[in-house]
């Protein structure tokens, strides 16, 4: 995978990652439908749990609009499976342990918390259309109300 970052209006390169469902999932499997990819920092943390549950609670609306939801973090499969099971998530969580896909989308960045610097995922969401083109992005997402913004955007595409 190249170090080139995806850009709005461009084709998103195919990628394959292991999923909480136990199988590898490729972006190309979703060709012909919209895809919402949301990157989040860590399983089982308060904001990430809220975000996952918000997407879960709206999953029927996304499905009605022909959109698949995929969550991605750098956590491993065991963590994803526990998190997805505990919260009955109806969509796959992909394990980007090598951070290749996170870098592709430009969400693996230097972060600061409590005066400490570290690398991690900056919470971000991307909307990919039926042809695999990146059509909308939300970077540095605040969890509250975010899923509603994504639903609104899907309704307009």
Order of alpha helices (4+ residues) and beta strands (2+ residues): beta-beta-beta-alpha-alpha-beta-alpha-beta-alpha-beta-beta-beta-beta-alpha
